[in-house]
């Protein structure tokens, strides 16, 4: 099983079906907040829906196509983060994340995204990591900015959210840039 220690109070672990009830609980209690920016909430109505997400992610993990992790903060599952896609052809990983409202404002997501970036570039040997966020999602956009990612552009109407399109900002980090940032 994949487990990656981020620091003394934070770790990432491969999501397992035994985590489904807790993940669904977090999803359900943060539903209104998450629904503003994430397109999958209406398709997650039961613990069974969460189990199917976990099983699909496990299959894609075995194939090397994605990595869905539970964020474990002080021993409690607090959200999900990982690589929504890993493209070996492009040598790029695409980070996605969400955090239960109770755990926000503690610097958790910045530390998680930093650890995922380091894992993709230094351990997996990929060349690039991307993070995409809706233009209006300031909290999510602040994460790559804090880590020194480059804002590469905006994809107009980049994502469909239930009844409207939103523009997506793309942030990128190259291996050479990450190495340089971490030498300081």
N, C-alpha and C positions, 0 to 999 in steps of 0.2 A: 504494500500500500504506500502511496505517496504521502509523505508528511514533510513539511518544510518549516523549520523554526525561523520565525522572523526576528523575534527578540524575546526578552524574559516573560512578557505577558501576551505574546501574540504568535500564532502559528497558522499555517494553511495545511489542510488535510483533504485528500481526495474525498469527495462526497460519496457516502454509502447509503444504501436504501434504509439502513437503520437510522439515518439522520432525517428521513422524510417528514416525520411528524413535527420536529422542531423547526425545520426549514419552512414547512407550510405555516406553522404558527407565526413565524417572523414575517412571512409574506402576507399573511392575512391581516395581522395587526398594523402593518405598514402599507397596506394596499392603496389607500388614497394617495399617499405621498409617492409611492413607486409608480403608480399608474400615470402620473403626470409625465414621466419620461421613459418608461419601459413598455414595449408593445405586447408583452406576453401575459399580462395580469388577467385578462378575461379568459385565458385558456388554462388558468391555474385556479380551479374552484374547489378541488378536493386534495386530500393527502395522496390519493391515487395519481392525480395529475403530476404531483411533485415526484412521486416514485418513478413515473415514466420519464420525466426529465432526467432524473439521476441515472436510470438505466441507459438511456440514450447517450448521456455524457460518458458513462463507463465504456460503452462500445466505442465511442469516438476516441477516448483516451487510449485504449488498446491499439487502435489504428494510428495513433500519433497525430490525430487531427484536432484535438482540443484538450483542455484540462479544466475541469470544474472543481473548485475547492470550497470547502466550508472555511469561513474565517472563524478561528477559535480565539476568543479574547478572554483572558483570565479564566480559562476552562469552559467557557460558554460559547455555543455557536451564535455568531452575531450577524452573519450575512454570507454572501457568496462572492467569490472573485476567481478569476482565472483567465484562461485564453479561450475566447469564444471560437477562435479558429487558429490553427497553426498551419501555415503554408510552407512546406519544405521547398516547393518550386520558387517561391518568392523570398525564402529565408526570413519570413516575417511572422510574428505572433501578434494577435489582436486581443488586447486586454478588455475585459468587461467586468463590472462590479456593481454590487448594491449592498447597502448596510441598513439594518434595522434602525429606526429613528432613535431608540434608546442608547445606541452606541455611537451616534454621530457627535462630532465636536471634540473627539479625543485623539485626533491624528491617526486613527487606525487605517483609513483607506490610503493615505499617503505612504505609510510604512508598508502596507500590503502591495501597493503598486510598485514601490521601489524594489521590494523583494522579488516580485514577478518579473520586473524588467531585468534585474540582475540574473535571475535564473534563466530567462530566455537568451540573453546575450552572452553571459559568461559560462553557464553550465551547459545549455543546449547548443551554444555556438551559432545562434541565429544572427542575422545582420541588423534586423530592425524590429522595433516594437511600436505598434500604433495604439492609440486610445482615441475613441470617437465619442463625442458628447453633443447633445442638442445645444444649439446656440444659447438658449435661455437657461440652461442647466448650469448655473454658476458653480454650485458645489462640486459637481462632477468635473467641470472644466478646470477648477482650481488645482485638482490633483496633479495632472501632468505639468501644469505651469510651475508648481512648487518643486517638481523634480527636474526642471530644466529642459523639458521636451520643447521641440520647435513646433509652433503652430504652422501647419503646412497649407491650410486652406479650408474652405467651406464647401461642402457638398450641398447644393441647393436641393431642397425637398428630399433629403437623404434618408428619411425614415418616416414610415406611416404610423401614426399613433391614433388608432381607433377610428377617428373621423376627420383627421387632418394630417398634412405633411409638416415636418419640422426640418429645418436646415441642420446639418451636422458639421461640427468643427473637427478637423483631423489634426491630431498631434502625433509627432513621430520622434523616436529616439534611435539613432544609429549606434552600433556597437562602438565605433571609434569615438563618438561623442560621450557615451557612457563611461568608457575607459578614461577619457580625459577628465571628466567631471569627478570621478572617484579617485584620481591621483592626487587631488588637492587636499 
